Amino acid sequence: METHEIVERFTNHFVNAGHTRVASASLILDDPTLLFVNAGMVPFKPYLLGEVPPPYPRATSIQKCVRTGDIDEVGKTTRHNTFFQMAGNFSFGDYFKAGAIENAWNLVTGSQDSGGFGFDPDRIWVTVYQDDDEAIELWRKIAGLPTERIQRRDGKDNYWDMGVPGPGGPCSEIYYDRGPEYGKEGGPVVDEDRYLEIWNLVFMQDVRGDLSPKLGHPPIGELPSKNIDTGMGVERVAYLLQGVVNVYETDLIRPVIARAEEFSGKRYGADPTDDVRFRVIADHARSGVMIIGDGVTPSNEARGYVLRRLLRRIVRSARLLGVHEPVLEAFAEVVRDAMAPSYPELVTDFERIAAVVRAEEDAFLQTLTSGSRIFDTAVERVKKSGSLILPGDQAFALHDTYGFPIDLTLEMASEAGLQVDETGFRALMNEQRTRAKADAAARKTGHGDMSAYRSVLDSHGVTDFLGYTDLSAEATVVGLLVDGQAVPAASEGTAVEVVLDRTPFYAEAGGQQADSGTLRSDSFTVRIDDVQSPVAGLRVHRGTVTNGTLTLDSTVIAEVDPMRRGAISRAHTATHLVHAGLRNALGSSAAQAGSLNAPGRLRFDFTSPGGAVSPAALNEIEDEVNTVLQQDREVEWYETSMDEARKLGAMMLFGEKYGDRVRVVDMGDYSRELCGGTHVARTGELGLVKVLSEASIGSGVRRVEALVGLDAFRHMSKEHLLVSQLADQLKSRPEDLPDRVAGLVERLRGAERDLEKHRAEAVLASANSLAEGAEDLGGTALVAVAAPAGLSGNDLRVLATDVRGRLGSRPGVVALFSAADDKLSFVVATTEAARNNGLAAGKLVPAFASAIGGRGGGKAELAQGGGSNPAGIPEAVRALRTAVRDASSAG
Ligand code: SER
């Protein structure tokens, strides 16, 4: 069963059971506790926590997930993927344990004919949280499972939380017994490889604090309602249902292995060490592409670092398979093709994705090249000294200074007949780890290092945001970081991260892009290009010292670039208006699924169960929005309680987190949304909103793109000019252009048909002169010529048959060639008298085929074929003459 079908069956099963289908959220959600979405429940957190009322009591989703905690296990076990799809069903205060168990059991063991997965019920085992007698009873009653296949486990295995404060609860896991050949008897508590976990049902009821109930710490509270959160591993189910032995060989991942086989000339399955490399490549290529698809680029921190690590591990694994040329783009193409049916944005975004992987691979290959030179020198030196061991400090220097991976050093050393002092290497690694503990350790586990930011937050508290009213303010530098480390000062040319006690700069959030600008004093200037909030409450200004030396504790004038901010604010206000317009037209199912507010342009993603928005409806929405601009409504904002905002009917966005106090933005009575972004004062400032396009970006999610203000005007003005030019050229009034063009196209088609007819007639008319020009070769009439270029095979055949008819009862051979670009087609025909003399058309073909790079054949009467070398036609004609003459004189 293909993966595609597995997710479809899952979704259908739960939609039929009253669940609302919710599209996968981006891997990158605005949640400072997570680098990537790592479970299907993450986008639903506000509902589980009761921060936002759930818009539906039941939901189901296929969520993109990334987990890199076990990155070193990838390829070695049967089941570790860094990217995977989690199929889930969720109940928000609706059904609880019994419903979750029944739904899961029916899908897992339901027959394939009835839409289920058809797993043998006798091979299913489950685990439950240690004292959850209720769950045991339900499994016995609903599924009829015998007690010996229900096992109790402690919190480490059967309590689930996000690894950080938030919702959690005891869980029950479903396992499939792969059979005795895969391990020991005794159920999941004995062997988790033979018994493979496929589905986790979490009875989500607690609020976890800093310490996890997994380790026995009590939860700090109860959720407002009892919820269900389940997660089924799509890749695991796929591997069981596809009869393969691990997740890497399933239909969506295996194609990358095949591509890697082509590159390396090695065969997957031939060598266990190589196989791990193949699997690492396949897994990481998919994760890398999906992560870049959601907007991450490689860098040295946080998500960018995880991505860099994944991409470099691919290149390194390919190297170890003996591939030295660039591979990433080719692998990305394979991933795109496999994943596109579910994630069509991979196709539309592919140019960007390809550019990212090309750049990263170039950079890394350079590192490898310079590292290899150092390596060669080191090897030479070792050999000269008569030793066979590459010292640990050299391996360490290669790794630390040149970014040269140790396993590559090991591999290359062994090829050079040397060993590496690994103990020495590891000791140095450990030393370094202790030295730069927090930073290095965090980065190596792929969790980014937030400690420097946290310590600024701890000592100075949250950054005051002044930017709703002020674009310039005096502030104090309370945090200064270079390469993630706190420093007292930074000189000209240094890339810095600056935290101020207060700032007018908007940090990227809620789809609104960050401000840019400057931090100035008499003794320095810092250009700010980006502002982010890596930990909640802190605004970190990123930029470069362009002049002087910036020091901690100094006073600065922080100044936002007003042009950029103005254009972004206009886009953000326009986004609210477009959102309101869409809801007026399509109803409340058009819920926001994402947005981008950039200078002068916006992107708005929304769920649209009804599919595409018709051009007419889009036009109306645009019209309505522009009417609101003309009404010049006042844009007001105020803070209020969550409850009050709800009563006021403010739109709240899926996946956002809201505190007790929320900010509401009103545009007259046209639009009311919770929003932390910046806006203009009156709708009239927008001037103009022009919708450019509406398209699908994934299952049930559509995207509208629009321009705002001068950007909208310039776009329309350009199109206007284009239309005038066309009208001029076609000598038509602009409003008559569609008719005029349709008329032209129609006439052109008619003309092409006429031309075709004339050509055919002319060709046939040439039959007589061709027959008259026949040469006599030992009693056989031969017509062998290049006919007009571009004739179809059919025309050629008709013409050749006609010429043959005109040769009458003479022995005769007709061979016609017609070139088209760099190809040609030919026909050979023989008269009856020629055939009686032993001249068969099919047998004549080999005589000239090689001259025209051709192939073909046929009967004695008529043979037909094509070739790739039109320049060889004269040579072919000569060869035919010889063949015909020889055959005739022989006869
Ligand atoms: N949240 C649980 C998990 O990730 C079930 O969805 O396993």
Boltz pocket constraint, residues with backbone or C-beta under 6 A from the ligand:
constraints:
  - pocket:
      binder: B
      contacts: [[A, 38], [A, 39], [A, 40], [A, 41], [A, 88], [A, 160], [A, 200], [A, 201], [A, 202], [A, 229], [A, 230], [A, 231], [A, 232]]
      max_distance: 6.0
